[in-house]
């Protein structure tokens, strides 16, 4: 039986903020992820930003490379979401 894990913190807003600060489109991000061996389309990546899909760890690792940032940048401010 398949059980979907529900995300308790939404990383999507941070992804969008970092992506825009890098001047990248969702299409460019998905292309860069594909070059790293992570086969995600633009529409699938958009679901990460909207919070519709859980983000695999491999994608988080890949996004630090695409955005040229550290993990703290991707997770900035998320600890305050746990209090809500």
mmCIF file of the N, C-alpha and C atoms, coordinates in Angstrom:
data_MODEL
# 
_entry.id   MODEL 
# 
loop_
_atom_site.group_PDB 
_atom_site.id 
_atom_site.type_symbol 
_atom_site.label_atom_id 
_atom_site.label_alt_id 
_atom_site.label_comp_id 
_atom_site.label_asym_id 
_atom_site.label_entity_id 
_atom_site.label_seq_id 
_atom_site.pdbx_PDB_ins_code 
_atom_site.Cartn_x 
_atom_site.Cartn_y 
_atom_site.Cartn_z 
_atom_site.occupancy 
_atom_site.B_iso_or_equiv 
_atom_site.pdbx_formal_charge 
_atom_site.auth_seq_id 
_atom_site.auth_comp_id 
_atom_site.auth_asym_id 
_atom_site.auth_atom_id 
_atom_site.pdbx_PDB_model_num 
ATOM 1   N N  . UNK A 1 1  ? 0.847  -1.184 0.000   1.00 0.00 ? 1  UNK A N  1 
ATOM 2   C CA . UNK A 1 1  ? 0.000  0.000  0.000   1.00 0.00 ? 1  UNK A CA 1 
ATOM 3   C C  . UNK A 1 1  ? 0.885  1.237  0.000   1.00 0.00 ? 1  UNK A C  1 
ATOM 4   N N  . UNK A 1 2  ? 0.609  2.153  -0.901  1.00 0.00 ? 2  UNK A N  1 
ATOM 5   C CA . UNK A 1 2  ? 1.367  3.400  -1.018  1.00 0.00 ? 2  UNK A CA 1 
ATOM 6   C C  . UNK A 1 2  ? 0.759  4.454  -0.103  1.00 0.00 ? 2  UNK A C  1 
ATOM 7   N N  . UNK A 1 3  ? 1.609  5.107  0.669   1.00 0.00 ? 3  UNK A N  1 
ATOM 8   C CA . UNK A 1 3  ? 1.141  6.139  1.581   1.00 0.00 ? 3  UNK A CA 1 
ATOM 9   C C  . UNK A 1 3  ? 1.886  7.428  1.283   1.00 0.00 ? 3  UNK A C  1 
ATOM 10  N N  . UNK A 1 4  ? 1.167  8.483  0.980   1.00 0.00 ? 4  UNK A N  1 
ATOM 11  C CA . UNK A 1 4  ? 1.796  9.762  0.684   1.00 0.00 ? 4  UNK A CA 1 
ATOM 12  C C  . UNK A 1 4  ? 2.112  10.488 1.988   1.00 0.00 ? 4  UNK A C  1 
ATOM 13  N N  . UNK A 1 5  ? 3.355  10.953 2.083   1.00 0.00 ? 5  UNK A N  1 
ATOM 14  C CA . UNK A 1 5  ? 3.761  11.713 3.257   1.00 0.00 ? 5  UNK A CA 1 
ATOM 15  C C  . UNK A 1 5  ? 3.394  13.163 3.022   1.00 0.00 ? 5  UNK A C  1 
ATOM 16  N N  . UNK A 1 6  ? 2.714  13.747 3.972   1.00 0.00 ? 6  UNK A N  1 
ATOM 17  C CA . UNK A 1 6  ? 2.295  15.140 3.851   1.00 0.00 ? 6  UNK A CA 1 
ATOM 18  C C  . UNK A 1 6  ? 3.412  16.043 4.375   1.00 0.00 ? 6  UNK A C  1 
ATOM 19  N N  . UNK A 1 7  ? 3.780  17.030 3.577   1.00 0.00 ? 7  UNK A N  1 
ATOM 20  C CA . UNK A 1 7  ? 4.820  17.972 3.989   1.00 0.00 ? 7  UNK A CA 1 
ATOM 21  C C  . UNK A 1 7  ? 4.294  18.826 5.134   1.00 0.00 ? 7  UNK A C  1 
ATOM 22  N N  . UNK A 1 8  ? 5.113  18.991 6.163   1.00 0.00 ? 8  UNK A N  1 
ATOM 23  C CA . UNK A 1 8  ? 4.685  19.804 7.292   1.00 0.00 ? 8  UNK A CA 1 
ATOM 24  C C  . UNK A 1 8  ? 5.178  21.244 7.182   1.00 0.00 ? 8  UNK A C  1 
ATOM 25  N N  . UNK A 1 9  ? 6.151  21.488 6.312   1.00 0.00 ? 9  UNK A N  1 
ATOM 26  C CA . UNK A 1 9  ? 6.664  22.834 6.068   1.00 0.00 ? 9  UNK A CA 1 
ATOM 27  C C  . UNK A 1 9  ? 6.783  23.006 4.564   1.00 0.00 ? 9  UNK A C  1 
ATOM 28  N N  . UNK A 1 10 ? 6.291  24.136 4.059   1.00 0.00 ? 10 UNK A N  1 
ATOM 29  C CA . UNK A 1 10 ? 6.322  24.392 2.625   1.00 0.00 ? 10 UNK A CA 1 
ATOM 30  C C  . UNK A 1 10 ? 7.587  25.152 2.248   1.00 0.00 ? 10 UNK A C  1 
ATOM 31  N N  . UNK A 1 11 ? 8.434  24.517 1.476   1.00 0.00 ? 11 UNK A N  1 
ATOM 32  C CA . UNK A 1 11 ? 9.685  25.096 1.004   1.00 0.00 ? 11 UNK A CA 1 
ATOM 33  C C  . UNK A 1 11 ? 9.489  25.895 -0.281  1.00 0.00 ? 11 UNK A C  1 
ATOM 34  N N  . UNK A 1 12 ? 8.326  25.777 -0.891  1.00 0.00 ? 12 UNK A N  1 
ATOM 35  C CA . UNK A 1 12 ? 8.063  26.362 -2.199  1.00 0.00 ? 12 UNK A CA 1 
ATOM 36  C C  . UNK A 1 12 ? 8.293  27.850 -2.314  1.00 0.00 ? 12 UNK A C  1 
ATOM 37  N N  . UNK A 1 13 ? 7.831  28.622 -1.339  1.00 0.00 ? 13 UNK A N  1 
ATOM 38  C CA . UNK A 1 13 ? 8.002  30.076 -1.395  1.00 0.00 ? 13 UNK A CA 1 
ATOM 39  C C  . UNK A 1 13 ? 9.480  30.451 -1.398  1.00 0.00 ? 13 UNK A C  1 
ATOM 40  N N  . UNK A 1 14 ? 10.275 29.720 -0.629  1.00 0.00 ? 14 UNK A N  1 
ATOM 41  C CA . UNK A 1 14 ? 11.720 29.977 -0.617  1.00 0.00 ? 14 UNK A CA 1 
ATOM 42  C C  . UNK A 1 14 ? 12.345 29.640 -1.967  1.00 0.00 ? 14 UNK A C  1 
ATOM 43  N N  . UNK A 1 15 ? 11.922 28.532 -2.561  1.00 0.00 ? 15 UNK A N  1 
ATOM 44  C CA . UNK A 1 15 ? 12.457 28.162 -3.871  1.00 0.00 ? 15 UNK A CA 1 
ATOM 45  C C  . UNK A 1 15 ? 12.169 29.248 -4.892  1.00 0.00 ? 15 UNK A C  1 
ATOM 46  N N  . UNK A 1 16 ? 10.955 29.741 -4.886  1.00 0.00 ? 16 UNK A N  1 
ATOM 47  C CA . UNK A 1 16 ? 10.578 30.785 -5.835  1.00 0.00 ? 16 UNK A CA 1 
ATOM 48  C C  . UNK A 1 16 ? 11.396 32.051 -5.609  1.00 0.00 ? 16 UNK A C  1 
ATOM 49  N N  . UNK A 1 17 ? 11.539 32.442 -4.348  1.00 0.00 ? 17 UNK A N  1 
ATOM 50  C CA . UNK A 1 17 ? 12.296 33.648 -4.020  1.00 0.00 ? 17 UNK A CA 1 
ATOM 51  C C  . UNK A 1 17 ? 13.748 33.533 -4.488  1.00 0.00 ? 17 UNK A C  1 
ATOM 52  N N  . UNK A 1 18 ? 14.377 32.404 -4.222  1.00 0.00 ? 18 UNK A N  1 
ATOM 53  C CA . UNK A 1 18 ? 15.772 32.198 -4.625  1.00 0.00 ? 18 UNK A CA 1 
ATOM 54  C C  . UNK A 1 18 ? 15.877 32.118 -6.145  1.00 0.00 ? 18 UNK A C  1 
ATOM 55  N N  . UNK A 1 19 ? 14.940 31.421 -6.767  1.00 0.00 ? 19 UNK A N  1 
ATOM 56  C CA . UNK A 1 19 ? 14.955 31.307 -8.229  1.00 0.00 ? 19 UNK A CA 1 
ATOM 57  C C  . UNK A 1 19 ? 14.870 32.681 -8.885  1.00 0.00 ? 19 UNK A C  1 
ATOM 58  N N  . UNK A 1 20 ? 13.941 33.501 -8.403  1.00 0.00 ? 20 UNK A N  1 
ATOM 59  C CA . UNK A 1 20 ? 13.779 34.840 -8.977  1.00 0.00 ? 20 UNK A CA 1 
ATOM 60  C C  . UNK A 1 20 ? 15.004 35.711 -8.719  1.00 0.00 ? 20 UNK A C  1 
ATOM 61  N N  . UNK A 1 21 ? 15.607 35.566 -7.537  1.00 0.00 ? 21 UNK A N  1 
ATOM 62  C CA . UNK A 1 21 ? 16.797 36.374 -7.233  1.00 0.00 ? 21 UNK A CA 1 
ATOM 63  C C  . UNK A 1 21 ? 17.977 35.970 -8.122  1.00 0.00 ? 21 UNK A C  1 
ATOM 64  N N  . UNK A 1 22 ? 17.942 34.738 -8.638  1.00 0.00 ? 22 UNK A N  1 
ATOM 65  C CA . UNK A 1 22 ? 18.977 34.269 -9.572  1.00 0.00 ? 22 UNK A CA 1 
ATOM 66  C C  . UNK A 1 22 ? 18.637 34.623 -11.015 1.00 0.00 ? 22 UNK A C  1 
ATOM 67  N N  . UNK A 1 23 ? 17.449 35.172 -11.226 1.00 0.00 ? 23 UNK A N  1 
ATOM 68  C CA . UNK A 1 23 ? 17.031 35.534 -12.574 1.00 0.00 ? 23 UNK A CA 1 
ATOM 69  C C  . UNK A 1 23 ? 16.713 34.344 -13.458 1.00 0.00 ? 23 UNK A C  1 
ATOM 70  N N  . UNK A 1 24 ? 16.229 33.265 -12.847 1.00 0.00 ? 24 UNK A N  1 
ATOM 71  C CA . UNK A 1 24 ? 15.940 32.039 -13.593 1.00 0.00 ? 24 UNK A CA 1 
ATOM 72  C C  . UNK A 1 24 ? 14.439 31.813 -13.729 1.00 0.00 ? 24 UNK A C  1 
ATOM 73  N N  . UNK A 1 25 ? 14.048 31.224 -14.845 1.00 0.00 ? 25 UNK A N  1 
ATOM 74  C CA . UNK A 1 25 ? 12.670 30.780 -15.029 1.00 0.00 ? 25 UNK A CA 1 
ATOM 75  C C  . UNK A 1 25 ? 12.551 29.350 -14.506 1.00 0.00 ? 25 UNK A C  1 
ATOM 76  N N  . UNK A 1 26 ? 11.327 28.903 -14.308 1.00 0.00 ? 26 UNK A N  1 
ATOM 77  C CA . UNK A 1 26 ? 11.128 27.512 -13.905 1.00 0.00 ? 26 UNK A CA 1 
ATOM 78  C C  . UNK A 1 26 ? 11.649 26.575 -14.985 1.00 0.00 ? 26 UNK A C  1 
ATOM 79  N N  . UNK A 1 27 ? 11.495 26.951 -16.230 1.00 0.00 ? 27 UNK A N  1 
ATOM 80  C CA . UNK A 1 27 ? 11.985 26.139 -17.336 1.00 0.00 ? 27 UNK A CA 1 
ATOM 81  C C  . UNK A 1 27 ? 13.507 25.993 -17.272 1.00 0.00 ? 27 UNK A C  1 
ATOM 82  N N  . UNK A 1 28 ? 14.201 27.089 -16.990 1.00 0.00 ? 28 UNK A N  1 
ATOM 83  C CA . UNK A 1 28 ? 15.663 27.054 -16.895 1.00 0.00 ? 28 UNK A CA 1 
ATOM 84  C C  . UNK A 1 28 ? 16.100 26.188 -15.714 1.00 0.00 ? 28 UNK A C  1 
ATOM 85  N N  . UNK A 1 29 ? 15.398 26.300 -14.590 1.00 0.00 ? 29 UNK A N  1 
ATOM 86  C CA . UNK A 1 29 ? 15.736 25.478 -13.417 1.00 0.00 ? 29 UNK A CA 1 
ATOM 87  C C  . UNK A 1 29 ? 15.558 24.000 -13.740 1.00 0.00 ? 29 UNK A C  1 
ATOM 88  N N  . UNK A 1 30 ? 14.440 23.650 -14.370 1.00 0.00 ? 30 UNK A N  1 
ATOM 89  C CA . UNK A 1 30 ? 14.220 22.236 -14.689 1.00 0.00 ? 30 UNK A CA 1 
ATOM 90  C C  . UNK A 1 30 ? 15.270 21.740 -15.684 1.00 0.00 ? 30 UNK A C  1 
ATOM 91  N N  . UNK A 1 31 ? 15.674 22.592 -16.634 1.00 0.00 ? 31 UNK A N  1 
ATOM 92  C CA . UNK A 1 31 ? 16.736 22.215 -17.575 1.00 0.00 ? 31 UNK A CA 1 
ATOM 93  C C  . UNK A 1 31 ? 18.051 21.964 -16.856 1.00 0.00 ? 31 UNK A C  1 
ATOM 94  N N  . UNK A 1 32 ? 18.376 22.829 -15.906 1.00 0.00 ? 32 UNK A N  1 
ATOM 95  C CA . UNK A 1 32 ? 19.616 22.674 -15.146 1.00 0.00 ? 32 UNK A CA 1 
ATOM 96  C C  . UNK A 1 32 ? 19.573 21.410 -14.273 1.00 0.00 ? 32 UNK A C  1 
ATOM 97  N N  . UNK A 1 33 ? 18.410 21.117 -13.696 1.00 0.00 ? 33 UNK A N  1 
ATOM 98  C CA . UNK A 1 33 ? 18.262 19.890 -12.909 1.00 0.00 ? 33 UNK A CA 1 
ATOM 99  C C  . UNK A 1 33 ? 18.462 18.668 -13.811 1.00 0.00 ? 33 UNK A C  1 
ATOM 100 N N  . UNK A 1 34 ? 17.925 18.726 -15.021 1.00 0.00 ? 34 UNK A N  1 
ATOM 101 C CA . UNK A 1 34 ? 18.079 17.613 -15.959 1.00 0.00 ? 34 UNK A CA 1 
ATOM 102 C C  . UNK A 1 34 ? 19.543 17.392 -16.310 1.00 0.00 ? 34 UNK A C  1 
ATOM 103 N N  . UNK A 1 35 ? 20.301 18.476 -16.451 1.00 0.00 ? 35 UNK A N  1 
ATOM 104 C CA . UNK A 1 35 ? 21.739 18.344 -16.713 1.00 0.00 ? 35 UNK A CA 1 
ATOM 105 C C  . UNK A 1 35 ? 22.468 17.661 -15.561 1.00 0.00 ? 35 UNK A C  1 
ATOM 106 N N  . UNK A 1 36 ? 21.883 17.772 -14.358 1.00 0.00 ? 36 UNK A N  1 
ATOM 107 C CA . UNK A 1 36 ? 22.455 17.117 -13.179 1.00 0.00 ? 36 UNK A CA 1 
ATOM 108 C C  . UNK A 1 36 ? 21.941 15.678 -13.021 1.00 0.00 ? 36 UNK A C  1 
ATOM 109 N N  . UNK A 1 37 ? 21.134 15.221 -13.977 1.00 0.00 ? 37 UNK A N  1 
ATOM 110 C CA . UNK A 1 37 ? 20.607 13.860 -13.919 1.00 0.00 ? 37 UNK A CA 1 
ATOM 111 C C  . UNK A 1 37 ? 19.289 13.730 -13.178 1.00 0.00 ? 37 UNK A C  1 
ATOM 112 N N  . UNK A 1 38 ? 18.642 14.856 -12.892 1.00 0.00 ? 38 UNK A N  1 
ATOM 113 C CA . UNK A 1 38 ? 17.360 14.861 -12.193 1.00 0.00 ? 38 UNK A CA 1 
ATOM 114 C C  . UNK A 1 38 ? 16.284 15.226 -13.211 1.00 0.00 ? 38 UNK A C  1 
ATOM 115 N N  . UNK A 1 39 ? 15.558 14.248 -13.691 1.00 0.00 ? 39 UNK A N  1 
ATOM 116 C CA . UNK A 1 39 ? 14.648 14.434 -14.816 1.00 0.00 ? 39 UNK A CA 1 
ATOM 117 C C  . UNK A 1 39 ? 13.281 14.953 -14.362 1.00 0.00 ? 39 UNK A C  1 
ATOM 118 N N  . UNK A 1 40 ? 13.183 16.266 -14.198 1.00 0.00 ? 40 UNK A N  1 
ATOM 119 C CA . UNK A 1 40 ? 11.936 16.913 -13.796 1.00 0.00 ? 40 UNK A CA 1 
ATOM 120 C C  . UNK A 1 40 ? 11.574 17.976 -14.822 1.00 0.00 ? 40 UNK A C  1 
ATOM 121 N N  . UNK A 1 41 ? 10.337 17.936 -15.295 1.00 0.00 ? 41 UNK A N  1 
ATOM 122 C CA . UNK A 1 41 ? 9.853  18.925 -16.253 1.00 0.00 ? 41 UNK A CA 1 
ATOM 123 C C  . UNK A 1 41 ? 9.558  20.236 -15.532 1.00 0.00 ? 41 UNK A C  1 
ATOM 124 N N  . UNK A 1 42 ? 9.325  21.286 -16.304 1.00 0.00 ? 42 UNK A N  1 
ATOM 125 C CA . UNK A 1 42 ? 8.974  22.571 -15.714 1.00 0.00 ? 42 UNK A CA 1 
ATOM 126 C C  . UNK A 1 42 ? 7.674  22.454 -14.925 1.00 0.00 ? 42 UNK A C  1 
ATOM 127 N N  . UNK A 1 43 ? 6.689  21.764 -15.479 1.00 0.00 ? 43 UNK A N  1 
ATOM 128 C CA . UNK A 1 43 ? 5.406  21.640 -14.791 1.00 0.00 ? 43 UNK A CA 1 
ATOM 129 C C  . UNK A 1 43 ? 5.541  20.862 -13.484 1.00 0.00 ? 43 UNK A C  1 
ATOM 130 N N  . UNK A 1 44 ? 6.410  19.858 -13.475 1.00 0.00 ? 44 UNK A N  1 
ATOM 131 C CA . UNK A 1 44 ? 6.628  19.099 -12.243 1.00 0.00 ? 44 UNK A CA 1 
ATOM 132 C C  . UNK A 1 44 ? 7.363  19.976 -11.222 1.00 0.00 ? 44 UNK A C  1 
ATOM 133 N N  . UNK A 1 45 ? 8.389  20.711 -11.679 1.00 0.00 ? 45 UNK A N  1 
ATOM 134 C CA . UNK A 1 45 ? 9.108  21.614 -10.765 1.00 0.00 ? 45 UNK A CA 1 
ATOM 135 C C  . UNK A 1 45 ? 8.152  22.655 -10.183 1.00 0.00 ? 45 UNK A C  1 
ATOM 136 N N  . UNK A 1 46 ? 7.225  23.154 -10.975 1.00 0.00 ? 46 UNK A N  1 
ATOM 137 C CA . UNK A 1 46 ? 6.291  24.172 -10.477 1.00 0.00 ? 46 UNK A CA 1 
ATOM 138 C C  . UNK A 1 46 ? 5.474  23.640 -9.301  1.00 0.00 ? 46 UNK A C  1 
ATOM 139 N N  . UNK A 1 47 ? 5.252  22.344 -9.272  1.00 0.00 ? 47 UNK A N  1 
ATOM 140 C CA . UNK A 1 47 ? 4.519  21.744 -8.147  1.00 0.00 ? 47 UNK A CA 1 
ATOM 141 C C  . UNK A 1 47 ? 5.339  21.774 -6.853  1.00 0.00 ? 47 UNK A C  1 
ATOM 142 N N  . UNK A 1 48 ? 6.660  21.770 -6.975  1.00 0.00 ? 48 UNK A N  1 
ATOM 143 C CA . UNK A 1 48 ? 7.496  21.941 -5.782  1.00 0.00 ? 48 UNK A CA 1 
ATOM 144 C C  . UNK A 1 48 ? 7.296  23.346 -5.215  1.00 0.00 ? 48 UNK A C  1 
ATOM 145 N N  . UNK A 1 49 ? 7.326  24.345 -6.104  1.00 0.00 ? 49 UNK A N  1 
ATOM 146 C CA . UNK A 1 49 ? 7.166  25.733 -5.659  1.00 0.00 ? 49 UNK A CA 1 
ATOM 147 C C  . UNK A 1 49 ? 5.779  26.003 -5.097  1.00 0.00 ? 49 UNK A C  1 
ATOM 148 N N  . UNK A 1 50 ? 4.763  25.352 -5.653  1.00 0.00 ? 50 UNK A N  1 
ATOM 149 C CA . UNK A 1 50 ? 3.395  25.583 -5.180  1.00 0.00 ? 50 UNK A CA 1 
ATOM 150 C C  . UNK A 1 50 ? 3.066  24.784 -3.923  1.00 0.00 ? 50 UNK A C  1 
ATOM 151 N N  . UNK A 1 51 ? 3.942  23.859 -3.551  1.00 0.00 ? 51 UNK A N  1 
ATOM 152 C CA . UNK A 1 51 ? 3.700  23.036 -2.371  1.00 0.00 ? 51 UNK A CA 1 
ATOM 153 C C  . UNK A 1 51 ? 2.833  21.823 -2.640  1.00 0.00 ? 51 UNK A C  1 
ATOM 154 N N  . UNK A 1 52 ? 2.539  21.561 -3.913  1.00 0.00 ? 52 UNK A N  1 
ATOM 155 C CA . UNK A 1 52 ? 1.710  20.410 -4.273  1.00 0.00 ? 52 UNK A CA 1 
ATOM 156 C C  . UNK A 1 52 ? 2.467  19.095 -4.184  1.00 0.00 ? 52 UNK A C  1 
ATOM 157 N N  . UNK A 1 53 ? 3.796  19.138 -4.299  1.00 0.00 ? 53 UNK A N  1 
ATOM 158 C CA . UNK A 1 53 ? 4.621  17.931 -4.271  1.00 0.00 ? 53 UNK A CA 1 
ATOM 159 C C  . UNK A 1 53 ? 5.704  18.061 -3.220  1.00 0.00 ? 53 UNK A C  1 
ATOM 160 N N  . UNK A 1 54 ? 5.984  16.942 -2.563  1.00 0.00 ? 54 UNK A N  1 
ATOM 161 C CA . UNK A 1 54 ? 7.133  16.894 -1.665  1.00 0.00 ? 54 UNK A CA 1 
ATOM 162 C C  . UNK A 1 54 ? 8.407  16.930 -2.501  1.00 0.00 ? 54 UNK A C  1 
ATOM 163 N N  . UNK A 1 55 ? 9.438  17.556 -1.971  1.00 0.00 ? 55 UNK A N  1 
ATOM 164 C CA . UNK A 1 55 ? 10.679 17.723 -2.717  1.00 0.00 ? 55 UNK A CA 1 
ATOM 165 C C  . UNK A 1 55 ? 11.684 16.671 -2.263  1.00 0.00 ? 55 UNK A C  1 
ATOM 166 N N  . UNK A 1 56 ? 12.102 15.804 -3.181  1.00 0.00 ? 56 UNK A N  1 
ATOM 167 C CA . UNK A 1 56 ? 13.103 14.798 -2.816  1.00 0.00 ? 56 UNK A CA 1 
ATOM 168 C C  . UNK A 1 56 ? 14.428 15.460 -2.418  1.00 0.00 ? 56 UNK A C  1 
ATOM 169 N N  . UNK A 1 57 ? 15.141 14.815 -1.534  1.00 0.00 ? 57 UNK A N  1 
ATOM 170 C CA . UNK A 1 57 ? 16.441 15.322 -1.084  1.00 0.00 ? 57 UNK A CA 1 
ATOM 171 C C  . UNK A 1 57 ? 17.381 15.531 -2.275  1.00 0.00 ? 57 UNK A C  1 
ATOM 172 N N  . UNK A 1 58 ? 17.339 14.630 -3.235  1.00 0.00 ? 58 UNK A N  1 
ATOM 173 C CA . UNK A 1 58 ? 18.218 14.775 -4.404  1.00 0.00 ? 58 UNK A CA 1 
ATOM 174 C C  . UNK A 1 58 ? 17.954 16.083 -5.141  1.00 0.00 ? 58 UNK A C  1 
ATOM 175 N N  . UNK A 1 59 ? 16.694 16.515 -5.174  1.00 0.00 ? 59 UNK A N  1 
ATOM 176 C CA . UNK A 1 59 ? 16.355 17.778 -5.829  1.00 0.00 ? 59 UNK A CA 1 
ATOM 177 C C  . UNK A 1 59 ? 16.867 18.952 -5.002  1.00 0.00 ? 59 UNK A C  1 
ATOM 178 N N  . UNK A 1 60 ? 16.757 18.862 -3.690  1.00 0.00 ? 60 UNK A N  1 
ATOM 179 C CA . UNK A 1 60 ? 17.277 19.933 -2.828  1.00 0.00 ? 60 UNK A CA 1 
ATOM 180 C C  . UNK A 1 60 ? 18.779 20.092 -3.038  1.00 0.00 ? 60 UNK A C  1 
ATOM 181 N N  . UNK A 1 61 ? 19.475 18.971 -3.092  1.00 0.00 ? 61 UNK A N  1 
ATOM 182 C CA . UNK A 1 61 ? 20.923 19.005 -3.345  1.00 0.00 ? 61 UNK A CA 1 
ATOM 183 C C  . UNK A 1 61 ? 21.184 19.644 -4.707  1.00 0.00 ? 61 UNK A C  1 
ATOM 184 N N  . UNK A 1 62 ? 20.432 19.231 -5.711  1.00 0.00 ? 62 UNK A N  1 
ATOM 185 C CA . UNK A 1 62 ? 20.591 19.783 -7.051  1.00 0.00 ? 62 UNK A CA 1 
ATOM 186 C C  . UNK A 1 62 ? 20.300 21.272 -7.108  1.00 0.00 ? 62 UNK A C  1 
ATOM 187 N N  . UNK A 1 63 ? 19.277 21.713 -6.382  1.00 0.00 ? 63 UNK A N  1 
ATOM 188 C CA . UNK A 1 63 ? 18.925 23.127 -6.404  1.00 0.00 ? 63 UNK A CA 1 
ATOM 189 C C  . UNK A 1 63 ? 20.012 24.009 -5.789  1.00 0.00 ? 63 UNK A C  1 
ATOM 190 N N  . UNK A 1 64 ? 20.736 23.487 -4.797  1.00 0.00 ? 64 UNK A N  1 
ATOM 191 C CA . UNK A 1 64 ? 21.840 24.289 -4.249  1.00 0.00 ? 64 UNK A CA 1 
ATOM 192 C C  . UNK A 1 64 ? 22.901 24.515 -5.323  1.00 0.00 ? 64 UNK A C  1 
ATOM 193 N N  . UNK A 1 65 ? 23.047 23.554 -6.229  1.00 0.00 ? 65 UNK A N  1 
ATOM 194 C CA . UNK A 1 65 ? 24.006 23.708 -7.336  1.00 0.00 ? 65 UNK A CA 1 
ATOM 195 C C  . UNK A 1 65 ? 23.462 24.658 -8.401  1.00 0.00 ? 65 UNK A C  1 
ATOM 196 N N  . UNK A 1 66 ? 22.203 24.491 -8.758  1.00 0.00 ? 66 UNK A N  1 
ATOM 197 C CA . UNK A 1 66 ? 21.587 25.344 -9.777  1.00 0.00 ? 66 UNK A CA 1 
ATOM 198 C C  . UNK A 1 66 ? 21.564 26.798 -9.315  1.00 0.00 ? 66 UNK A C  1 
ATOM 199 N N  . UNK A 1 67 ? 21.190 27.023 -8.054  1.00 0.00 ? 67 UNK A N  1 
ATOM 200 C CA . UNK A 1 67 ? 21.094 28.377 -7.525  1.00 0.00 ? 67 UNK A CA 1 
ATOM 201 C C  . UNK A 1 67 ? 22.422 28.902 -6.979  1.00 0.00 ? 67 UNK A C  1 
ATOM 202 N N  . UNK A 1 68 ? 23.429 28.016 -6.939  1.00 0.00 ? 68 UNK A N  1 
ATOM 203 C CA . UNK A 1 68 ? 24.738 28.388 -6.390  1.00 0.00 ? 68 UNK A CA 1 
ATOM 204 C C  . UNK A 1 68 ? 24.588 28.992 -4.991  1.00 0.00 ? 68 UNK A C  1 
ATOM 205 N N  . UNK A 1 69 ? 23.911 28.231 -4.138  1.00 0.00 ? 69 UNK A N  1 
ATOM 206 C CA . UNK A 1 69 ? 23.658 28.708 -2.769  1.00 0.00 ? 69 UNK A CA 1 
ATOM 207 C C  . UNK A 1 69 ? 23.881 27.552 -1.797  1.00 0.00 ? 69 UNK A C  1 
ATOM 208 N N  . UNK A 1 70 ? 23.844 27.881 -0.511  1.00 0.00 ? 70 UNK A N  1 
ATOM 209 C CA . UNK A 1 70 ? 23.954 26.830 0.500   1.00 0.00 ? 70 UNK A CA 1 
ATOM 210 C C  . UNK A 1 70 ? 22.551 26.421 0.966   1.00 0.00 ? 70 UNK A C  1 
ATOM 211 N N  . UNK A 1 71 ? 22.498 25.398 1.769   1.00 0.00 ? 71 UNK A N  1 
ATOM 212 C CA . UNK A 1 71 ? 21.209 24.894 2.255   1.00 0.00 ? 71 UNK A CA 1 
ATOM 213 C C  . UNK A 1 71 ? 20.491 25.912 3.123   1.00 0.00 ? 71 UNK A C  1 
ATOM 214 N N  . UNK A 1 72 ? 21.239 26.695 3.881   1.00 0.00 ? 72 UNK A N  1 
ATOM 215 C CA . UNK A 1 72 ? 20.616 27.708 4.731   1.00 0.00 ? 72 UNK A CA 1 
ATOM 216 C C  . UNK A 1 72 ? 19.769 28.679 3.922   1.00 0.00 ? 72 UNK A C  1 
ATOM 217 N N  . UNK A 1 73 ? 20.218 28.994 2.722   1.00 0.00 ? 73 UNK A N  1 
ATOM 218 C CA . UNK A 1 73 ? 19.456 29.901 1.863   1.00 0.00 ? 73 UNK A CA 1 
ATOM 219 C C  . UNK A 1 73 ? 18.109 29.297 1.499   1.00 0.00 ? 73 UNK A C  1 
ATOM 220 N N  . UNK A 1 74 ? 18.098 28.022 1.166   1.00 0.00 ? 74 UNK A N  1 
ATOM 221 C CA . UNK A 1 74 ? 16.842 27.368 0.801   1.00 0.00 ? 74 UNK A CA 1 
ATOM 222 C C  . UNK A 1 74 ? 15.890 27.224 1.986   1.00 0.00 ? 74 UNK A C  1 
ATOM 223 N N  . UNK A 1 75 ? 16.443 27.072 3.177   1.00 0.00 ? 75 UNK A N  1 
ATOM 224 C CA . UNK A 1 75 ? 15.618 26.829 4.366   1.00 0.00 ? 75 UNK A CA 1 
ATOM 225 C C  . UNK A 1 75 ? 15.420 28.073 5.232   1.00 0.00 ? 75 UNK A C  1 
ATOM 226 N N  . UNK A 1 76 ? 15.874 29.216 4.756   1.00 0.00 ? 76 UNK A N  1 
ATOM 227 C CA . UNK A 1 76 ? 15.805 30.456 5.527   1.00 0.00 ? 76 UNK A CA 1 
ATOM 228 C C  . UNK A 1 76 ? 14.376 30.781 5.964   1.00 0.00 ? 76 UNK A C  1 
ATOM 229 N N  . UNK A 1 77 ? 14.199 30.968 7.262   1.00 0.00 ? 77 UNK A N  1 
ATOM 230 C CA . UNK A 1 77 ? 12.916 31.368 7.814   1.00 0.00 ? 77 UNK A CA 1 
ATOM 231 C C  . UNK A 1 77 ? 11.902 30.261 8.006   1.00 0.00 ? 77 UNK A C  1 
ATOM 232 N N  . UNK A 1 78 ? 12.240 29.049 7.642   1.00 0.00 ? 78 UNK A N  1 
ATOM 233 C CA . UNK A 1 78 ? 11.248 27.966 7.739   1.00 0.00 ? 78 UNK A CA 1 
ATOM 234 C C  . UNK A 1 78 ? 10.991 27.526 9.179   1.00 0.00 ? 78 UNK A C  1 
ATOM 235 N N  . UNK A 1 79 ? 11.941 27.792 10.079  1.00 0.00 ? 79 UNK A N  1 
ATOM 236 C CA . UNK A 1 79 ? 11.717 27.389 11.470  1.00 0.00 ? 79 UNK A CA 1 
ATOM 237 C C  . UNK A 1 79 ? 10.517 28.128 12.070  1.00 0.00 ? 79 UNK A C  1 
ATOM 238 N N  . UNK A 1 80 ? 10.196 29.315 11.571  1.00 0.00 ? 80 UNK A N  1 
ATOM 239 C CA . UNK A 1 80 ? 9.044  30.046 12.093  1.00 0.00 ? 80 UNK A CA 1 
ATOM 240 C C  . UNK A 1 80 ? 7.727  29.435 11.613  1.00 0.00 ? 80 UNK A C  1 
ATOM 241 N N  . UNK A 1 81 ? 7.742  28.658 10.508  1.00 0.00 ? 81 UNK A N  1 
ATOM 242 C CA . UNK A 1 81 ? 6.549  27.991 10.031  1.00 0.00 ? 81 UNK A CA 1 
ATOM 243 C C  . UNK A 1 81 ? 6.103  26.875 10.988  1.00 0.00 ? 81 UNK A C  1 
ATOM 244 N N  . UNK A 1 82 ? 7.045  26.292 11.711  1.00 0.00 ? 82 UNK A N  1 
ATOM 245 C CA . UNK A 1 82 ? 6.696  25.208 12.633  1.00 0.00 ? 82 UNK A CA 1 
ATOM 246 C C  . UNK A 1 82 ? 5.850  25.720 13.785  1.00 0.00 ? 82 UNK A C  1 
ATOM 247 N N  . UNK A 1 83 ? 5.991  26.977 14.108  1.00 0.00 ? 83 UNK A N  1 
ATOM 248 C CA . UNK A 1 83 ? 5.234  27.552 15.223  1.00 0.00 ? 83 UNK A CA 1 
ATOM 249 C C  . UNK A 1 83 ? 3.775  27.800 14.867  1.00 0.00 ? 83 UNK A C  1 
ATOM 250 N N  . UNK A 1 84 ? 3.439  27.784 13.565  1.00 0.00 ? 84 UNK A N  1 
ATOM 251 C CA . UNK A 1 84 ? 2.062  28.076 13.124  1.00 0.00 ? 84 UNK A CA 1 
ATOM 252 C C  . UNK A 1 84 ? 1.181  26.869 13.206  1.00 0.00 ? 84 UNK A C  1 
# 
